[in-house]
Every structure is written in structure tokens, then in C-alpha cells.
Amino acid sequence: MDLKTIFGFLIIFIMGVSMAFYAGKISNGFVTIDNLRWNVQHLEQELVKKTGIELRAENRQESKAEQAFTKAESLLKQGDLVNAGLYFSNGISQEPGNWAKINRYQQSVLDYCQKRVDNGDYEMAFNVLSDMKSFMLNQTLYLHVKDIDKLQQVLANITKLKESIIAKMKLVTQNEMTQFVKNLLAKSDKLVTQSLVVDSSNQTVSHIEVLKENLFSLQSLDTNVVKQNDPVKIAQQITQLESTIATFEQHLATAKAANNILTLVQLATQFIDNAKNESAQSDFILYYLTSAESIIRQLVLVTPNKKIVKMQIATLSKQLGQAKQEIAKRQSATILHEIEQAANQLEINKRGKAQKAIEQLIQFRQLVAEKASKLSSVEALEKAQARMQKVNTQIADWQAKRIRKYERWAVGQITNFYNKHLGELDATTDTDEERIESGILTYLGNIDIRYLSTPAQTAYNEAFQK
């Protein structure tokens, strides 16, 4: 039998079935579309049995739903779940309520999820099954009543597979957590062992951070996880890590303090050296010396009971004292040099007026006193005092010279008075008192007896009393 004959026979048979369907509908009531589909499928099977020829896909036109399903199954085999879902949805929407298509869809997705489970991708399989369960529940709106039981069985199968996935996920999670705790404890043991060889400050800081991270991980373990994974060992490890961290932090604090002390000592030494290197009259000397003293006081306050630090403080104090002495000598030498320069520039005319010489010497004495107030060297102060004493002697000499000269003038005035009025002073009668008074005023009136010696004062008083 050729192909054309088969197709002709098939068409005639289908028409006959259709007529029978409509006839039966009129006489016997409602016949479903599903029964018609079943009859068509049965007819195809009978043709295969009788003719031995199977109707191939290319010999009949696929429905849109079938095309969508074919595409979806192909994409699903390739692992493209998203696009496969689009085609499955399209195919099912072409024939709503078609249990064969719905069952075909769920079986394909079920097989896909089972493969994901076999590959250990539990979470993805679980999520896909949850979505599919929701989809299948929505199909109750379109399914025939006789297919509801089938749907219930499918939902039960989905639930069973999800439960098995949950059990596997719990087992995996438990195993992973057990291994995680083992690794954490092993790492803690290793870190504690490494603590014995950590020496530098940089290594200490990084090591403390790692210890703290490991301690935090152990302390953050859930109570149930701790109970299932050697709680005694975990507690011991936490205690040991806390003790190790505390020890390291103490060492680090000590190292930092020592480093700070060393820095302060170096800084104070630098200030002392800077002060010594400045010029004698530099304003920075006082700043450097004051800064060094401040640092020494700070060291005393920060570490009062450290023997080594006490030795460093004593050394710094000695260096500071020596620097002050050296600087004082240099400064004093400069000041003394200035005093000597001023003394060399002092020009006094030995034959000049005493008053001018005294004024020059007094001015020079004031300069010496001002300069001497800036001296800090004992030796320099002694030299300045000697210079001051010499100036005072010179002033006294000039004052004595002035007094002697004044006295000679005063004695001359008294003598002149006596010489002019001697006869009148000795006369007992006919004395011209007015003329004598005028003479007293002329010769004795300008004399200041405070500057006269005792004999001169006596002669003055006698002349005045005549």
C-alpha cells in the first residue's frame, strides 16, 4: 500500500469518525474533545498495525503547542531553563487544561531537577521545584475533574523530591560546618604555635589582627554548632586565643612605650645639640633648652619607675647642664668682649673737667651693669664686678679731684676776703658793716660748704662770723 492510499484512507476514516461524533452528540449527548483525540490516536495505532507504516513527523503537520514543547525540551537539555520555561508556558497556553501537555511539562522539569540534584546543585533544584509546584497548583482552574487525582500525585512527587533535597542540603551543611570548625580549630592551633616566633612590632600587629579574626569566628559559632563539634575544645581554644592576644597586646604596648621613650630621648638630644650649635646671641637657644627640659620632665612623668629610663633621664640632664654651661661661657665671653670694647672706646681727658669725666664714667658704669645682668657664667660675673669696682674707683678719684679743686677755689675766695677786709675786721671802731657784708656776699656767698674739708669749713665759718 502506497503513502497516498494511506492518507486517503486516514482522511475517510476521520470524516467518518467526525460524522459519528456529531451523530452521537445529537442522539446520545455530549462527547468531549479528548475522546476525539483518543479516537484519532487509536486510528493511527490501528493503521500502523495493519499497514506496518508509521506516520512520521514530516508526514503530518505539528500543532503550535507541539512545536513549543519540542523547542522547550531542546532548550532544557541544553541547560537553558529560562528560555525553556517561556516555550513551555506558550505550549500549555495553546491547549489549556491538556493534561498530557501539563504532565509532559512537569516530567521534563522533574527530570531536569533530578539531574541538578545528582550534580549537587540542591538550591537551584529546590527553587525550580517550588516554582513548578506553584504553576501546577494554578492548573486546577483548567484541568478536567478526572485529572485532578493525577495532579495530586504529581504534587506529592514534587513534595517528596523537595524533602529529599532538604535532607541532603542539611547533611551537606552539617558536613561543611563540621569541616569549617575543624579548620578553624586547626588554624587556631597553628596561630598559637606561630606566636612563639613573632618578634618584630610589625609582625606583632598583623599577628594580633589574625588572632582576633580567628577568635571572633569561634565566638560567633551558633550554640548548636558548638554542641555538635567538641564544645570543650572550642572553649579551650577561645580561652587560649584571648590569653595570647592579651599577652601580645601587652608586649606591643611595652614596645610602643619603649619606642616613644627612645624618640623623646633622641628629640631631647637633638634640641641640646641645636642649642650648642646656635650663635651665642641667638634667640633660638632658649627655645631649644626649654624644649629639652620639657621632654625630660615628660619622661619623668611617663615612666617614673623604669630603671633604664632613669639612667637616660640622668644622662640627658647631665648633657643639658653641660650645654648650659658651655652656652653660658660663650654668651658671657661675648658680653665681656662688648664691655671691653666699650671701655676701650671711653676717652677721658685727664686734664679736663672732672664733671665731664664723672658723667662719662657713670654712663659707662650703667652699661657695665646692664651687660652684667645678662651674664650667667660665675667667672664672667666676677670679671664684670671687677670692672665695675674699677669704674667706681675712677669716679671716686675724679670726685675727690673735683672737691680738691673746688676747695682750692673756696680757700682762695676766703683768703681774698680776708686780705681785702683784714684791717676792717680787726678794727674796734668805725667799721663799715655794709661794705663788709657786701664783701661776704662777693667772696663767700657762692661757696657751698658741703664740698669743703673740715679745716676749710672752719676757715669759712670764722670769716663769716667776723
C-alpha positions in Angstrom: 0.0 0.0 0.0 1.5 3.4 -1.0 1.6 6.6 1.0 -1.2 8.3 -0.9 -3.6 5.4 -0.3 -2.8 5.5 3.4 -3.5 9.2 3.6 -6.8 8.8 1.7 -7.8 6.0 4.0 -7.0 8.1 7.0 -9.0 11.1 5.8 -12.0 9.0 5.0 -11.8 7.4 8.4 -11.5 10.7 10.2 -14.5 12.1 8.3 -16.4 9.0 9.3 -15.5 9.5 12.9 -16.5 13.1 12.8 -19.9 12.2 11.4 -20.3 9.6 14.0 -19.3 12.2 16.7 -21.9 14.7 15.6 -24.5 12.0 15.2 -23.7 10.7 18.7 -23.8 14.2 20.0 -27.3 14.6 18.7 -28.6 11.3 19.9 -26.5 10.4 23.0 -25.4 13.7 24.4 -22.0 15.4 25.0 -18.7 13.9 23.6 -15.5 15.6 24.7 -12.7 16.8 22.5 -10.4 14.5 24.5 -12.4 11.4 23.3 -12.0 12.6 19.7 -8.3 13.0 20.2 -8.2 9.5 21.7 -10.1 8.1 18.6 -7.6 9.8 16.3 -4.7 8.4 18.2 -6.3 5.0 18.2 -6.8 5.2 14.4 -3.1 6.0 13.9 -2.2 3.0 16.0 -4.6 0.7 14.0 -3.1 2.0 10.8 0.4 1.1 12.0 -0.7 -2.3 12.9 -2.5 -3.0 9.6 -0.1 -1.3 7.3 3.2 -1.6 9.2 3.9 2.0 8.2 4.2 4.6 11.0 3.2 8.2 10.3 6.4 10.2 10.6 6.6 13.8 11.9 7.3 15.2 8.4 4.2 13.4 7.0 1.9 15.3 9.3 1.8 19.0 10.4 2.6 19.6 14.2 0.4 21.8 16.3 1.7 25.1 17.7 1.7 23.6 21.1 3.8 20.6 20.0 6.2 22.9 18.3 6.6 25.0 21.5 7.1 21.8 23.6 9.7 20.4 21.2 11.7 23.7 21.4 11.3 23.8 25.2 12.6 20.3 25.6 15.6 21.0 23.4 16.5 24.1 25.4 16.1 22.3 28.6 18.6 19.6 27.5 21.0 22.4 26.8 20.5 23.8 30.3 18.7 26.9 29.2 16.0 26.8 31.9 14.8 30.4 31.4 14.0 30.2 27.7 12.7 26.6 28.0 10.2 27.9 30.5 9.0 30.5 28.0 8.3 27.9 25.4 6.6 25.5 27.9 4.3 28.3 29.0 3.5 29.1 25.4 2.8 25.5 24.6 0.5 25.0 27.6 -1.4 28.2 26.9 -2.2 26.9 23.4 -4.1 24.0 24.9 -5.3 25.0 28.4 -6.2 22.0 30.6 -4.5 19.4 28.4 -3.2 17.0 31.0 -0.9 15.3 28.6 0.9 18.5 27.9 0.9 19.6 31.6 2.2 16.2 32.6 4.8 16.3 29.9 6.0 19.6 31.1 6.2 18.6 34.8 8.1 15.4 33.9 10.6 17.3 31.8 11.2 19.8 34.6 11.3 17.0 37.2 14.0 15.1 35.2 15.9 18.4 34.9 15.8 18.9 38.7 16.8 15.4 39.4 19.9 15.9 37.3 20.7 19.1 39.2 20.3 17.2 42.4 22.7 14.5 41.2 25.2 17.2 40.4 24.9 18.6 43.9 23.1 21.8 42.8 20.5 21.5 45.5 19.5 25.1 45.9 18.7 25.6 42.3 16.7 22.4 42.0 14.7 23.3 45.1 13.8 26.7 43.8 12.8 25.3 40.4 10.6 22.7 42.1 8.9 25.4 44.2 8.1 27.4 41.1 6.8 24.4 39.3 4.6 23.4 42.3 3.0 26.8 42.2 2.4 26.5 38.5 0.9 23.1 38.8 -1.5 24.3 41.5 -2.7 27.1 39.2 -3.6 24.4 36.6 -6.5 23.2 38.7 -8.5 26.1 37.1 -8.2 24.4 33.7 -7.9 20.7 34.3 -10.8 18.2 33.8 -12.2 16.7 37.0 -10.8 13.3 36.2 -7.2 14.7 36.0 -7.3 16.3 39.5 -6.2 13.0 41.1 -3.2 12.8 38.6 -2.3 16.4 39.6 -2.4 15.4 43.3 0.0 12.6 42.6 2.4 14.9 40.7 2.3 17.4 43.6 3.1 14.6 46.0 6.1 13.6 43.9 7.3 17.2 43.8 7.0 17.5 47.6 8.8 14.2 48.1 11.7 15.3 45.9 11.9 18.7 47.7 12.0 16.9 51.1 14.8 14.7 49.8 16.7 17.8 48.7 16.2 19.5 52.1 17.6 16.4 53.8 20.7 16.4 51.5 21.2 20.1 52.0 21.1 19.7 55.8 23.6 16.9 55.5 25.9 18.9 53.3 25.5 21.9 55.5 26.3 19.9 58.6 29.3 18.3 57.0 30.6 21.6 55.7 30.1 23.2 59.2 31.9 20.3 60.8 34.8 20.7 58.4 34.7 24.5 58.9 35.0 24.1 62.7 37.9 21.6 62.3 39.7 24.0 60.0 39.1 26.9 62.4 40.5 24.9 65.4 43.5 23.8 63.3 44.1 27.4 62.3 43.9 28.4 65.9 46.5 25.8 67.0 48.8 27.0 64.2 48.4 30.6 65.2 49.2 29.9 68.8 52.3 28.0 67.8 53.4 30.8 65.4 53.1 33.2 68.3 56.3 31.8 69.8 58.4 33.1 66.9 56.8 36.5 66.3 59.4 39.1 67.3 59.1 42.4 65.4 56.4 45.1 66.1 55.1 44.9 62.5 54.7 41.2 62.8 53.0 41.5 66.2 50.4 44.0 64.9 49.4 41.8 61.9 49.5 38.6 64.1 47.2 40.2 66.6 44.7 41.0 63.9 44.7 37.4 62.6 44.3 36.1 66.1 41.3 38.4 66.7 39.7 37.4 63.5 40.0 33.7 64.4 38.7 34.4 67.9 35.7 36.3 66.5 34.9 33.3 64.2 35.0 30.9 67.1 32.9 33.2 69.4 30.4 33.7 66.6 29.6 29.9 66.2 26.0 29.0 66.8 25.3 27.2 70.1 24.0 24.1 68.3 27.1 24.0 66.1 29.3 24.2 69.2 27.5 21.4 70.8 27.9 19.2 67.8 31.6 19.9 67.3 33.7 19.3 70.5 32.5 22.2 72.7 35.3 21.6 75.2 38.0 22.0 72.6 36.3 25.2 71.3 36.1 26.7 74.7 39.7 25.9 75.4 40.8 27.4 72.1 38.8 30.6 72.8 40.5 31.0 76.2 43.9 30.4 74.8 43.4 32.9 72.0 42.2 35.5 74.4 45.3 34.9 76.6 47.6 35.0 73.6 46.1 38.2 72.3 46.3 39.9 75.8 50.0 38.9 76.0 50.8 40.2 72.6 48.9 43.5 73.2 50.9 43.9 76.4 54.2 43.3 74.6 53.1 45.7 71.8 52.2 48.4 74.3 55.6 47.9 76.0 57.4 48.1 72.7 55.4 51.2 71.7 56.2 52.8 75.1 59.9 52.0 74.6 59.9 53.4 71.1 58.2 56.5 72.3 60.8 56.9 75.0 63.6 56.4 72.5 62.0 59.0 70.3 61.8 61.5 73.1 65.4 60.9 74.2 66.6 61.4 70.6 64.5 64.5 70.3 65.8 66.0 73.6 69.4 65.2 72.5 68.8 66.9 69.2 67.4 70.0 71.0 70.5 70.1 73.2 72.8 69.8 70.2 70.9 72.5 68.3 71.3 74.9 71.2 75.0 74.3 71.4 75.3 74.9 67.6 73.5 78.2 67.7 75.4 81.5 67.8 75.9 83.0 71.3 73.3 85.7 70.9 70.6 83.5 69.0 67.1 83.7 70.3 66.6 80.0 69.5 69.0 78.9 72.3 66.3 79.5 74.9 63.7 77.7 72.8 65.9 74.6 72.4 67.0 74.4 76.0 63.4 74.9 77.3 62.1 72.2 74.9 64.8 69.8 76.1 63.9 70.4 79.7 60.2 69.9 78.9 60.9 66.5 77.3 63.0 65.4 80.4 60.1 66.3 82.7 57.7 64.4 80.4 59.9 61.3 80.6 59.9 61.6 84.4 56.1 61.7 84.5 55.5 58.9 81.9 57.9 56.3 83.3 58.8 57.1 86.9 59.8 53.5 87.8 61.8 52.4 84.9 65.5 52.0 85.8 66.7 52.2 82.3 64.7 55.3 81.7 66.0 56.9 84.9 69.5 56.4 83.6 68.6 58.0 80.3 67.0 60.9 82.2 70.1 61.4 84.3 72.3 61.3 81.1 70.1 63.9 79.4 70.1 66.1 82.5 73.9 66.0 82.6 74.1 66.8 78.9 71.7 69.7 79.3 73.6 71.1 82.3 76.9 70.9 80.4 75.3 72.5 77.4 74.0 75.4 79.5 77.5 75.9 81.0 79.1 75.9 77.5 76.5 78.3 76.2 76.8 80.5 79.2 80.5 80.7 78.8 80.2 81.6 75.1 77.5 84.2 75.8 79.4 85.6 78.7 82.6 85.9 76.7 80.7 87.8 74.1 79.2 90.2 76.7 82.6 90.7 78.3 84.1 91.4 74.9 81.4 94.1 74.4 82.2 95.6 77.8 85.9 95.7 76.9 85.1 97.3 73.6 83.1 100.0 75.4 86.0 100.6 77.9 88.5 100.9 75.1 86.2 103.5 73.4 85.9 105.5 76.6 88.1 108.6 76.2 88.6 110.8 79.3 90.8 113.8 79.3 92.9 113.6 82.4 93.3 117.4 82.3 89.8 118.1 81.5 86.9 118.9 83.7 86.1 116.5 86.5 82.4 116.8 86.0 82.6 115.6 82.4 84.8 112.7 83.3 82.5 111.7 86.1 79.5 111.8 83.7 81.3 109.6 81.2 82.3 107.1 83.9 78.8 107.0 85.3 77.4 106.3 81.8 80.0 103.6 81.3 79.1 102.1 84.7 75.4 101.9 83.7 76.4 100.0 80.5 78.5 97.5 82.5 75.7 96.9 85.0 73.2 96.3 82.1 75.6 93.9 80.4 76.4 92.1 83.7 72.7 91.3 84.3 72.9 89.1 81.2 75.9 87.1 82.4 75.3 83.5 83.6 78.9 82.4 84.0 80.3 82.8 87.5 83.8 83.6 86.1 82.3 86.3 83.8 80.3 87.8 86.6 83.5 88.1 88.7 85.2 89.9 85.8 82.3 92.2 85.4 82.3 93.0 89.1 86.0 93.8 89.0 85.4 96.1 86.1 82.6 97.8 88.0 84.8 98.3 91.0 87.5 99.9 88.9 85.0 102.3 87.4 83.7 103.2 90.9 87.3 103.9 92.0 87.8 106.1 89.0 84.6 108.0 89.7 85.7 108.5 93.3 89.1 109.7 92.2 87.5 112.3 89.9 85.1 113.3 92.6 88.0 113.8 95.1 89.9 115.8 92.4 86.8 117.9 91.8 86.4 118.5 95.6 90.1 119.5 96.0 89.9 121.9 93.1 86.7 123.4 94.5 88.2 123.7 97.9 91.3 125.5 96.5 88.9 127.9 94.9 86.9 128.3 98.1 90.0 128.8 100.2 91.2 131.4 97.6 87.9 133.2 98.0 88.2 133.2 101.8 91.7 134.4 101.5 90.8 137.2 99.2 88.0 138.2 101.6 90.5 138.3 104.5 93.1 140.2 102.5 90.6 142.9 101.4 88.8 143.4 104.7 91.6 142.4 107.2 92.1 145.9 108.6 88.4 146.5 109.0 87.8 143.2 110.6 90.5 143.9 113.3 89.3 147.5 114.0 87.2 148.0 117.0 85.6 151.2 115.9 84.3 152.9 112.8 83.7 149.6 110.9 81.8 149.8 107.6 79.4 146.9 108.1 77.6 147.3 104.9 80.9 147.1 102.9 81.9 144.0 104.9 78.5 142.4 104.2 79.0 143.2 100.5 82.4 141.5 100.6 81.0 138.4 102.3 78.4 138.1 99.6 81.0 138.7 96.9 83.7 136.3 98.1 81.8 133.9 100.4 78.3 133.8 99.1 78.9 131.3 96.2 80.8 128.8 98.4 78.9 125.5 99.2 80.5 124.3 102.4 79.2 120.7 101.8 82.1 120.2 99.4 84.7 121.6 101.8 87.0 119.8 104.1 86.8 120.3 107.8 89.7 122.9 108.0 88.3 124.8 105.0 84.8 124.8 106.6 86.4 126.1 109.9 88.1 129.0 107.9 84.8 129.7 106.2 82.8 129.8 109.4 85.4 132.1 111.1 85.3 134.5 108.2 81.5 134.5 108.2 81.4 135.1 112.0 83.8 138.1 111.8 
